[in-house]
Amino acid sequence: MAGMETSVSELVDLEGRTAFVTGGAKGIGAAIARRLVEAGADVTVGDLEPGVAGLAEDLGATGVSCDITDTDAVRAALDAASADRPVDIVVNNAGIFPTTGPMVHATDEFVQRMLDVNVRAQYSVAREAANRMTGGGSIVNLASIAGLRGGANISAYSASKAAVMALTRAFAHELGPRGIRVNAIAPGIIDTPGVQEQMAPLRAGGLDIDRQIAANPVGIAGHPDHIARAALFLVSDLAEFVSGHVLVVDGGSTA
């Protein structure tokens, strides 16, 4: 337990800790993995991205192929991450975020896929991680401001991220007595290749996408490292007394 005599540098020091980041080969996940490595953690990245091993190596991490919807694959990836010592940190970052389109046209298959990846699979990762956190630890789930306020054409995505927030609070109650803190981050619009791809049709229609991305009270574009810094805070001893919290990182757009 960190006390007043603990220095700031010690509070953010993750030396000797083992971390597992899903979807950590690129975008927000890669930024999180990089920050955890910089803080001293031994990081394993699980991702379906081709060449995940090389991409992870560039971050200073270890890469393993992992489909989070396959529980056996999740177990194998976590076993690999905890081969030398129990896992202490898990960042549940992997997910999908295509727009639903008008809800009257969304198919059952589309909705099922969204919930399977963004909710059921995150649940599985958290469960399997908790079973391996024999000395306590920290789990951070990636939610979204879409789960706070909804929005047209993103109904299934909004529902999935609202569910992530509910799971986070429930897990915090259940796992707290075992020394495991559970929190979530709700990013606003973050300038990633995926977001740019999603907005490409709007750009083709003449919309200033960069201006839209920076349309928040702070007036700057959200970048993956903004989320990585929040994750570093939540998994570090700076957040020793923080659990069951959804940290909104959106430049004030939902204020």
C-alpha positions as CSV (number, residue, x, y, z in Angstrom):
1,M,0.0,0.0,0.0
2,A,1.4,3.4,-1.0
3,G,1.6,6.0,1.7
4,M,2.4,9.7,1.8
5,E,6.1,8.9,1.9
6,T,5.9,7.3,-1.5
7,S,7.4,9.4,-4.3
8,V,5.5,10.2,-7.5
9,S,8.0,8.3,-9.5
10,E,7.5,5.2,-7.4
11,L,3.7,5.6,-7.7
12,V,3.9,5.2,-11.5
13,D,6.7,2.6,-11.5
14,L,5.4,-0.7,-12.9
15,E,8.7,-2.5,-12.7
16,G,8.2,-6.2,-11.9
17,R,4.6,-6.2,-13.0
18,T,3.1,-8.2,-15.9
19,A,0.6,-6.7,-18.3
20,F,-1.7,-8.1,-21.0
21,V,-3.2,-5.7,-23.6
22,T,-5.8,-6.9,-26.0
23,G,-5.9,-5.3,-29.4
24,G,-2.5,-3.8,-28.7
25,A,-0.8,-4.0,-32.1
26,K,-2.0,-0.6,-33.3
27,G,-4.0,2.5,-32.4
28,I,-5.0,3.0,-28.8
29,G,-3.9,-0.4,-27.8
30,A,-0.4,0.1,-29.1
31,A,-0.2,3.5,-27.3
32,I,-1.2,1.8,-24.1
33,A,1.3,-1.0,-24.5
34,R,4.1,1.5,-25.2
35,R,3.3,3.5,-22.0
36,L,3.2,0.4,-19.8
37,V,6.5,-0.7,-21.2
38,E,8.0,2.7,-20.5
39,A,6.7,2.5,-16.9
40,G,8.6,-0.8,-16.5
41,A,6.0,-3.5,-17.0
42,D,6.6,-6.7,-18.9
43,V,3.9,-6.4,-21.5
44,T,2.3,-9.0,-23.8
45,V,0.1,-7.8,-26.6
46,G,-2.7,-10.0,-27.9
47,D,-4.1,-9.2,-31.3
48,L,-5.3,-10.7,-34.6
49,E,-3.3,-8.2,-36.7
50,P,-0.9,-10.0,-39.1
51,G,2.6,-9.6,-37.9
52,V,1.6,-9.0,-34.3
53,A,4.9,-10.3,-33.0
54,G,6.9,-7.7,-35.0
55,L,4.5,-4.9,-34.2
56,A,4.7,-5.7,-30.5
57,E,8.5,-6.0,-30.6
58,D,8.6,-2.4,-31.9
59,L,6.8,-1.4,-28.7
60,G,9.2,-3.3,-26.5
61,A,6.5,-5.9,-25.8
62,T,5.8,-9.5,-26.7
63,G,3.1,-10.3,-29.3
64,V,0.8,-13.3,-29.4
65,S,-2.1,-14.0,-31.8
66,C,-5.4,-13.8,-30.0
67,D,-9.0,-13.8,-31.0
68,I,-10.8,-12.5,-27.9
69,T,-14.0,-14.2,-29.0
70,D,-12.3,-17.5,-28.7
71,T,-12.0,-18.3,-25.0
72,D,-9.4,-21.0,-25.5
73,A,-7.2,-18.5,-27.4
74,V,-7.7,-16.0,-24.5
75,R,-6.6,-18.6,-22.0
76,A,-3.6,-19.5,-24.1
77,A,-2.6,-15.8,-24.5
78,L,-2.9,-15.1,-20.8
79,D,-1.0,-18.2,-19.9
80,A,1.8,-17.0,-22.2
81,A,1.7,-13.6,-20.6
82,S,1.9,-15.1,-17.1
83,A,4.5,-17.7,-17.9
84,D,7.1,-16.2,-15.6
85,R,4.9,-14.6,-13.0
86,P,1.2,-13.9,-12.4
87,V,-0.4,-11.2,-14.5
88,D,-1.0,-8.0,-12.6
89,I,-2.5,-5.7,-15.3
90,V,-5.0,-6.4,-18.0
91,V,-6.3,-3.8,-20.5
92,N,-9.4,-4.9,-22.3
93,N,-8.9,-2.7,-25.3
94,A,-9.9,-4.9,-28.3
95,G,-13.3,-4.2,-29.8
96,I,-15.1,-3.3,-33.0
97,F,-16.7,0.1,-33.8
98,P,-18.5,0.2,-37.1
99,T,-21.5,2.4,-37.3
100,T,-24.8,0.5,-37.1
101,G,-26.5,2.7,-39.7
102,P,-30.3,3.2,-39.2
103,M,-31.4,0.8,-36.5
104,V,-34.4,-0.2,-38.6
105,H,-32.0,-1.8,-41.0
106,A,-29.5,-3.4,-38.6
107,T,-29.6,-7.2,-38.8
108,D,-29.7,-9.5,-35.9
109,E,-26.3,-10.9,-37.1
110,F,-24.8,-7.4,-36.9
111,V,-26.1,-6.7,-33.4
112,Q,-25.0,-10.2,-32.2
113,R,-21.5,-9.7,-33.6
114,M,-21.2,-6.3,-31.9
115,L,-22.3,-7.6,-28.5
116,D,-20.2,-10.8,-28.9
117,V,-16.9,-8.9,-29.4
118,N,-17.5,-5.8,-27.3
119,V,-19.3,-7.3,-24.3
120,R,-19.1,-11.1,-24.1
121,A,-15.5,-11.3,-25.1
122,Q,-14.5,-8.5,-22.7
123,Y,-16.3,-10.4,-20.0
124,S,-14.3,-13.6,-20.9
125,V,-11.0,-11.7,-20.9
126,A,-11.8,-10.2,-17.5
127,R,-12.9,-13.5,-16.0
128,E,-9.8,-15.4,-17.3
129,A,-7.5,-12.6,-16.1
130,A,-9.1,-12.5,-12.6
131,N,-8.5,-16.3,-12.3
132,R,-4.8,-15.6,-12.9
133,M,-4.4,-12.5,-10.7
134,T,-3.4,-14.5,-7.6
135,G,-1.7,-11.4,-6.0
136,G,-4.4,-8.9,-6.9
137,G,-4.1,-6.5,-9.8
138,S,-5.9,-4.0,-12.1
139,I,-8.3,-4.5,-15.0
140,V,-9.1,-1.6,-17.3
141,N,-11.9,-2.0,-19.8
142,L,-12.3,0.3,-22.8
143,A,-15.8,1.8,-23.1
144,S,-16.8,4.9,-25.0
145,I,-18.7,8.1,-24.6
146,A,-21.2,6.5,-27.0
147,G,-22.3,4.4,-24.0
148,L,-23.0,7.5,-22.0
149,R,-25.1,9.5,-24.5
150,G,-25.9,7.3,-27.5
151,G,-26.3,8.8,-30.9
152,A,-28.0,8.2,-34.3
153,N,-26.7,5.3,-36.3
154,I,-24.6,3.8,-33.5
155,S,-27.3,2.0,-31.5
156,A,-25.6,-1.4,-31.2
157,Y,-22.2,0.1,-30.5
158,S,-23.7,2.4,-27.9
159,A,-25.5,-0.5,-26.2
160,S,-22.3,-2.5,-26.2
161,K,-20.3,0.2,-24.5
162,A,-22.9,1.0,-21.9
163,A,-22.8,-2.7,-21.1
164,V,-19.0,-2.5,-20.6
165,M,-19.5,0.3,-18.1
166,A,-22.1,-1.8,-16.2
167,L,-19.8,-4.8,-16.1
168,T,-16.9,-2.6,-14.9
169,R,-18.9,-1.5,-11.9
170,A,-20.2,-5.0,-11.1
171,F,-16.7,-6.5,-11.5
172,A,-15.3,-3.9,-9.1
173,H,-17.7,-5.0,-6.4
174,E,-17.0,-8.7,-6.9
175,L,-13.2,-8.6,-7.4
176,G,-12.3,-5.8,-5.0
177,P,-12.1,-8.2,-2.0
178,R,-9.6,-10.2,-4.0
179,G,-7.4,-7.1,-4.4
180,I,-8.3,-6.5,-8.0
181,R,-9.4,-3.0,-9.0
182,V,-11.6,-2.7,-12.1
183,N,-12.1,0.6,-14.0
184,A,-13.0,1.7,-17.5
185,I,-12.0,4.5,-19.8
186,A,-14.6,6.2,-22.0
187,P,-12.8,7.9,-24.9
188,G,-14.3,10.6,-27.0
189,I,-13.4,10.8,-30.7
190,I,-9.8,9.7,-31.0
191,D,-7.8,10.3,-34.2
192,T,-6.9,6.8,-35.2
193,P,-6.7,5.1,-38.6
194,G,-9.9,3.3,-37.8
195,V,-11.8,6.5,-37.1
196,Q,-10.4,8.1,-40.2
197,E,-11.6,5.1,-42.2
198,Q,-15.1,5.3,-40.6
199,M,-15.4,9.0,-41.5
200,A,-14.0,8.7,-45.0
201,P,-17.4,8.8,-46.7
202,L,-18.1,12.0,-44.8
203,R,-14.8,13.5,-45.9
204,A,-15.7,12.6,-49.5
205,G,-18.9,14.5,-49.0
206,G,-16.9,17.7,-48.1
207,L,-17.0,17.5,-44.3
208,D,-13.9,18.8,-42.5
209,I,-13.1,15.6,-40.5
210,D,-10.1,17.1,-38.7
211,R,-12.3,19.9,-37.4
212,Q,-15.0,17.4,-36.3
213,I,-12.4,15.4,-34.4
214,A,-11.2,18.5,-32.6
215,A,-14.8,19.7,-31.9
216,N,-14.6,19.7,-28.1
217,P,-14.1,22.4,-25.4
218,V,-10.4,21.8,-25.3
219,G,-10.2,22.3,-29.0
220,I,-7.6,19.7,-29.8
221,A,-7.8,16.3,-31.5
222,G,-7.9,13.3,-29.2
223,H,-4.9,11.0,-29.8
224,P,-4.2,7.4,-28.7
225,D,-1.6,8.6,-26.2
226,H,-4.3,10.6,-24.4
227,I,-6.0,7.3,-23.6
228,A,-2.7,5.6,-22.9
229,R,-1.9,8.2,-20.2
230,A,-5.3,7.6,-18.6
231,A,-4.7,3.8,-18.6
232,L,-1.3,4.3,-17.0
233,F,-2.9,6.3,-14.2
234,L,-5.6,3.7,-13.6
235,V,-3.2,0.7,-13.5
236,S,-0.6,2.5,-11.4
237,D,-0.5,3.0,-7.6
238,L,-1.6,6.6,-8.3
239,A,-5.1,5.1,-8.6
240,E,-4.8,2.7,-5.6
241,F,-8.2,3.9,-4.2
242,V,-9.9,4.1,-7.5
243,S,-12.2,1.2,-8.6
244,G,-15.5,0.9,-10.3
245,H,-14.9,4.2,-12.0
246,V,-15.5,5.2,-15.7
247,L,-12.9,7.8,-16.6
248,V,-14.2,10.0,-19.5
249,V,-11.4,11.2,-21.7
250,D,-13.0,13.4,-24.4
251,G,-11.7,16.9,-24.2
252,G,-14.8,17.9,-22.3
253,S,-17.3,17.1,-25.1
254,T,-19.8,15.4,-22.8
255,A,-19.4,18.0,-20.0
